[in-house]
Amino acid sequence: MNRIVRSVVIVLLILGMGCTDSDNHRRFQTGDILFRGRLNGSLSRAIDAVTQTGMEHHYTHMGIVELINDTVWVYHAAPVKGVCKELLADFCLANEDSVVVGHFRIKNGSKLMFDTALDRARQELGQPYNYSYILDDEGFYCSEYIYHLFEQDSVFKLNPMTFVDPSSGEFHSGWIRHYKDLGIEIPEGEPGCNPNGMAASENLEFLGRVME
């Protein structure tokens, strides 16, 4: 995507979301959770392939919103970047390609809950991305980061991870390559979490799509 086209997409994104100061204040709240759709990268495809929940959109990434003076910021843990804080438009334009983003809110969440979560989010800025997806390893992967922020509130649950392609019953080829490159065994059955599973949580309310 060239610079001119990318600029047009950003403008359309902002207009499409109605991102005036008052609109941002009404539409987004600190503590909202955003789920980003599948990208074309091999890791994103591998995540979606083994975590599909049957929902209309397949999510492979997620972050948490902080609203500051009507500007929407998103904290998230991303490959290469690690734990970072970005503007909403940048979060929605991963790799310069616009993607579907689902907007969710925790049911019955309190100001104290969200303030505490955002305090923890800031403390973890700069942590590396956890490519092993093993909870005890250094850094965070995206859903692990959000789980960590709300762990004391029991908003999300851990479940045994699987890297098996349901269409074949064998380990997904993308995960075989991934863990071969890391030089470790596939952590099948270890506790973990993923965006598709967390988006299906009964503790979340779906508010709509940020963009398509």
Sine and cosine of phi, psi and omega as CSV:
sin_phi,cos_phi,sin_psi,cos_psi,sin_omega,cos_omega
0.00,0.00,0.86,-0.51,-0.03,-1.00
-0.97,0.23,0.14,-0.99,-0.13,-0.99
-0.88,0.48,-0.65,0.76,-0.04,-1.00
-0.92,0.40,-0.72,0.69,0.00,-1.00
-0.89,0.45,-0.66,0.75,0.00,-1.00
-0.89,0.46,-0.63,0.78,0.02,-1.00
-0.89,0.45,-0.65,0.76,0.03,-1.00
-0.89,0.45,-0.68,0.73,0.00,-1.00
-0.88,0.48,-0.67,0.74,0.01,-1.00
-0.88,0.47,-0.68,0.73,0.02,-1.00
-0.89,0.47,-0.72,0.70,0.01,-1.00
-0.89,0.45,-0.61,0.79,0.04,-1.00
-0.87,0.50,-0.74,0.68,-0.03,-1.00
-0.90,0.43,-0.69,0.72,0.01,-1.00
-0.92,0.40,-0.65,0.76,-0.04,-1.00
-0.90,0.44,-0.53,0.85,0.00,-1.00
-1.00,0.07,-0.10,1.00,-0.04,-1.00
0.89,0.46,0.71,0.70,-0.17,-0.98
-0.99,0.10,0.79,0.61,0.27,-0.96
-0.97,0.24,0.23,-0.97,-0.02,-1.00
-0.84,0.55,-0.73,0.69,-0.05,-1.00
-0.93,0.37,-0.60,0.80,0.01,-1.00
-0.90,0.43,-0.67,0.74,0.03,-1.00
-0.87,0.49,-0.65,0.76,-0.04,-1.00
-0.91,0.41,-0.58,0.81,0.00,-1.00
-0.98,0.21,-0.64,0.77,-0.18,-0.98
-0.99,0.12,-0.63,0.77,-0.07,-1.00
-0.92,-0.40,0.54,-0.84,0.09,-1.00
-0.73,-0.68,0.51,-0.86,0.11,-0.99
-0.84,0.54,0.75,-0.66,-0.03,-1.00
0.98,-0.18,-0.17,0.98,0.08,-1.00
-0.89,0.45,0.50,-0.87,-0.01,-1.00
-0.93,-0.37,0.76,-0.65,0.03,-1.00
-0.93,-0.37,0.71,-0.71,0.02,-1.00
-0.90,-0.44,0.82,-0.58,-0.05,-1.00
-0.99,-0.15,0.62,-0.79,-0.06,-1.00
-0.95,0.30,0.12,-0.99,-0.04,-1.00
-0.90,0.43,0.66,-0.75,0.10,-1.00
-0.98,-0.20,-0.03,-1.00,-0.02,-1.00
-1.00,0.03,-0.12,0.99,-0.02,-1.00
-0.92,0.39,0.43,-0.90,-0.07,-1.00
-0.89,0.45,-0.62,0.78,-0.02,-1.00
-0.92,0.39,-0.68,0.73,0.02,-1.00
-0.88,0.47,-0.69,0.73,0.01,-1.00
-0.91,0.42,-0.63,0.78,-0.01,-1.00
-0.92,0.40,-0.64,0.77,0.03,-1.00
-0.88,0.48,-0.74,0.67,-0.05,-1.00
-0.91,0.41,-0.61,0.79,-0.08,-1.00
-0.87,0.48,-0.54,0.84,-0.08,-1.00
-0.96,-0.27,0.04,1.00,-0.05,-1.00
-0.80,-0.59,0.21,0.98,-0.05,-1.00
-0.87,0.50,0.65,-0.76,-0.01,-1.00
-0.91,-0.42,0.02,1.00,-0.03,-1.00
1.00,0.04,0.04,1.00,0.05,-1.00
-0.94,0.33,0.32,-0.95,-0.06,-1.00
-0.88,0.48,-0.64,0.76,0.01,-1.00
-0.91,-0.41,0.60,-0.80,-0.01,-1.00
-0.98,-0.20,0.83,-0.55,-0.05,-1.00
-0.97,-0.23,0.66,-0.75,0.02,-1.00
-0.78,-0.63,0.06,1.00,0.00,-1.00
-0.45,-0.89,0.40,-0.91,-0.03,-1.00
-0.40,-0.92,0.34,-0.94,0.02,-1.00
-0.42,-0.91,0.06,-1.00,-0.03,-1.00
-0.85,-0.52,0.63,-0.78,-0.08,-1.00
-1.00,0.02,0.63,-0.78,0.27,-0.96
-0.79,-0.61,0.83,-0.56,0.01,-1.00
-0.99,-0.10,0.91,-0.43,-0.02,-1.00
-0.84,-0.54,0.91,-0.41,0.00,-1.00
0.76,0.65,0.69,0.72,0.04,-1.00
0.93,0.36,0.19,0.98,0.14,-0.99
-0.98,-0.20,0.75,-0.66,-0.05,-1.00
-1.00,-0.04,0.89,-0.46,0.08,-1.00
-0.94,-0.33,0.50,-0.87,0.03,-1.00
-0.80,-0.59,0.81,-0.58,0.12,-0.99
-1.00,-0.09,0.75,-0.66,0.02,-1.00
-0.36,-0.93,0.29,-0.96,0.05,-1.00
-0.95,-0.33,0.89,-0.46,-0.11,-0.99
-0.80,-0.59,0.52,-0.86,0.11,-0.99
-0.81,0.59,0.59,-0.81,-0.03,-1.00
0.95,0.30,-0.79,0.61,-0.06,-1.00
-0.96,0.29,-0.52,0.85,-0.14,-0.99
0.95,0.30,-0.39,-0.92,0.00,-1.00
-0.97,0.26,0.83,-0.55,-0.11,-0.99
-0.59,-0.81,0.17,-0.99,0.04,-1.00
-0.81,-0.58,0.84,-0.54,-0.06,-1.00
-0.71,-0.71,0.37,-0.93,0.12,-0.99
-0.92,0.40,0.47,-0.89,-0.02,-1.00
-0.81,0.59,-0.69,0.72,-0.04,-1.00
-0.87,0.49,-0.61,0.79,0.02,-1.00
-0.94,0.33,-0.62,0.79,0.06,-1.00
-0.89,0.46,-0.60,0.80,-0.04,-1.00
-0.99,0.14,-0.16,0.99,-0.01,-1.00
-0.88,-0.47,0.86,0.51,0.00,-1.00
-0.89,0.45,0.75,-0.66,0.02,-1.00
0.80,0.60,0.50,0.86,0.05,-1.00
0.92,0.40,0.30,0.95,0.09,-1.00
-0.88,-0.48,0.78,-0.63,0.01,-1.00
-0.94,0.34,0.60,-0.80,-0.05,-1.00
-0.69,-0.73,0.33,-0.94,0.08,-1.00
-0.94,0.35,0.71,-0.71,0.05,-1.00
-0.78,-0.62,0.85,-0.53,0.05,-1.00
-1.00,0.02,0.68,-0.73,-0.05,-1.00
-0.95,-0.30,0.88,-0.48,-0.04,-1.00
-0.81,-0.59,0.37,-0.93,0.06,-1.00
-0.69,-0.72,0.64,-0.77,0.03,-1.00
-0.95,0.30,0.79,-0.61,0.01,-1.00
-0.93,0.36,0.65,-0.76,0.08,-1.00
0.85,0.53,0.44,0.90,0.06,-1.00
-0.96,0.27,0.55,-0.84,-0.01,-1.00
-0.95,-0.32,0.31,-0.95,0.05,-1.00
-0.86,0.51,-0.63,0.78,0.01,-1.00
-0.89,0.46,-0.68,0.74,0.02,-1.00
-0.85,0.53,-0.75,0.66,-0.07,-1.00
-0.95,0.32,-0.63,0.78,0.04,-1.00
-0.88,0.47,-0.67,0.74,0.01,-1.00
-0.91,0.41,-0.68,0.74,0.01,-1.00
-0.89,0.46,-0.67,0.74,-0.02,-1.00
-0.95,0.32,-0.54,0.84,0.11,-0.99
-0.87,0.50,-0.70,0.71,0.01,-1.00
-0.92,0.38,-0.60,0.80,0.02,-1.00
-0.87,0.50,-0.69,0.73,0.01,-1.00
-0.91,0.41,-0.62,0.79,-0.03,-1.00
-0.90,0.44,-0.46,0.89,-0.06,-1.00
-1.00,-0.07,0.00,1.00,0.02,-1.00
-0.82,0.57,0.70,-0.71,0.00,-1.00
1.00,-0.06,-0.18,0.98,0.06,-1.00
-0.91,0.42,0.55,-0.83,-0.02,-1.00
-0.96,0.27,0.27,-0.96,0.09,-1.00
-0.97,0.24,0.67,-0.75,-0.01,-1.00
-1.00,-0.03,1.00,-0.04,-0.07,-1.00
-0.96,0.28,-0.30,0.95,-0.01,-1.00
-0.99,0.16,-0.36,0.93,-0.05,-1.00
0.89,0.45,0.34,0.94,0.08,-1.00
-0.99,-0.14,0.83,-0.56,-0.19,-0.98
-0.85,0.53,-0.55,0.83,-0.06,-1.00
-0.98,0.17,-0.15,0.99,-0.02,-1.00
-0.98,0.19,0.29,-0.96,-0.06,-1.00
-0.89,0.45,0.57,-0.82,0.08,-1.00
0.99,0.13,-0.23,-0.97,-0.05,-1.00
-0.64,-0.77,0.59,-0.81,0.31,-0.95
-1.00,-0.10,0.18,-0.98,-0.26,-0.97
-0.85,0.53,-0.78,0.63,-0.05,-1.00
-0.96,0.28,-0.51,0.86,0.08,-1.00
-0.87,0.49,-0.65,0.76,0.02,-1.00
-0.87,0.50,-0.75,0.66,0.00,-1.00
-0.93,0.38,-0.64,0.77,0.08,-1.00
-0.84,0.54,-0.70,0.72,0.00,-1.00
-0.86,0.51,-0.65,0.76,-0.05,-1.00
-0.91,0.42,-0.52,0.85,-0.05,-1.00
-0.91,-0.41,0.27,0.96,-0.08,-1.00
-0.85,0.52,-0.67,0.75,-0.05,-1.00
-0.94,0.34,-0.29,0.96,0.00,-1.00
-0.99,-0.12,-0.06,1.00,0.02,-1.00
0.82,0.58,0.61,0.79,0.02,-1.00
-0.95,0.32,-0.65,0.76,-0.04,-1.00
-0.88,-0.48,0.36,-0.93,-0.02,-1.00
-0.89,-0.46,0.49,-0.87,0.15,-0.99
-1.00,0.01,0.53,-0.85,0.05,-1.00
-0.66,-0.75,0.35,-0.94,0.06,-1.00
-0.87,0.49,0.76,-0.64,0.00,-1.00
-0.98,0.20,0.52,-0.85,0.13,-0.99
-0.73,-0.69,0.58,-0.81,0.02,-1.00
-0.85,-0.52,0.35,0.94,-0.03,-1.00
-1.00,0.02,0.74,-0.67,0.09,-1.00
-0.97,0.26,0.91,-0.42,-0.06,-1.00
-0.89,0.46,-0.36,0.93,-0.01,-1.00
-0.97,0.24,-0.37,0.93,-0.04,-1.00
-0.87,-0.49,-0.35,0.94,-0.06,-1.00
0.98,0.22,0.10,1.00,0.01,-1.00
-0.90,-0.43,0.27,-0.96,0.07,-1.00
-0.84,0.54,0.69,-0.72,0.02,-1.00
-0.89,0.46,0.69,-0.72,-0.07,-1.00
-0.86,0.51,-0.55,0.83,0.02,-1.00
-0.90,0.43,-0.62,0.79,0.02,-1.00
-0.96,0.27,-0.55,0.84,0.08,-1.00
-0.87,0.50,-0.72,0.69,0.03,-1.00
-0.90,0.43,-0.68,0.73,-0.05,-1.00
-0.86,0.52,-0.76,0.65,-0.07,-1.00
-0.98,0.20,-0.42,0.91,0.14,-0.99
-0.91,0.42,-0.67,0.75,0.03,-1.00
-0.90,0.43,-0.57,0.82,0.02,-1.00
-0.98,0.21,-0.34,0.94,0.00,-1.00
0.98,0.22,0.47,0.88,0.02,-1.00
-0.72,-0.69,0.28,-0.96,0.03,-1.00
-0.96,0.28,0.47,-0.88,0.06,-1.00
-0.91,0.42,0.82,-0.58,-0.08,-1.00
-0.99,0.16,0.77,0.63,0.00,-1.00
-0.85,0.53,0.77,-0.64,0.05,-1.00
1.00,0.06,-0.14,0.99,0.05,-1.00
-0.94,0.33,0.48,-0.88,0.00,-1.00
-0.92,0.40,0.62,-0.79,0.00,-1.00
-0.13,-0.99,-0.21,-0.98,-0.02,-1.00
-0.44,-0.90,0.24,-0.97,0.01,-1.00
-0.46,-0.89,0.38,-0.92,-0.06,-1.00
-0.86,0.52,-0.68,0.73,0.00,-1.00
-0.87,0.50,-0.69,0.72,0.00,-1.00
-0.92,0.40,-0.64,0.77,-0.03,-1.00
-0.96,0.29,-0.54,0.84,0.06,-1.00
-0.91,0.42,-0.43,0.90,0.00,-1.00
-1.00,0.07,0.04,1.00,-0.04,-1.00
-0.88,0.47,0.67,-0.74,0.04,-1.00
-0.94,0.35,-0.19,0.98,0.01,-1.00
-1.00,0.06,-0.03,1.00,-0.01,-1.00
-0.93,-0.36,0.56,-0.83,0.10,-0.99
-0.93,-0.37,0.79,-0.62,0.03,-1.00
-0.99,0.14,0.83,-0.55,-0.06,-1.00
-0.98,-0.21,-0.26,0.97,-0.01,-1.00
0.68,-0.73,-0.09,-1.00,0.00,-1.00
-0.97,-0.22,0.69,-0.72,0.05,-1.00
-0.95,0.32,-0.65,0.76,0.04,-1.00
-0.31,-0.95,0.24,-0.97,0.12,-0.99
-0.73,-0.68,0.00,0.00,0.00,0.00
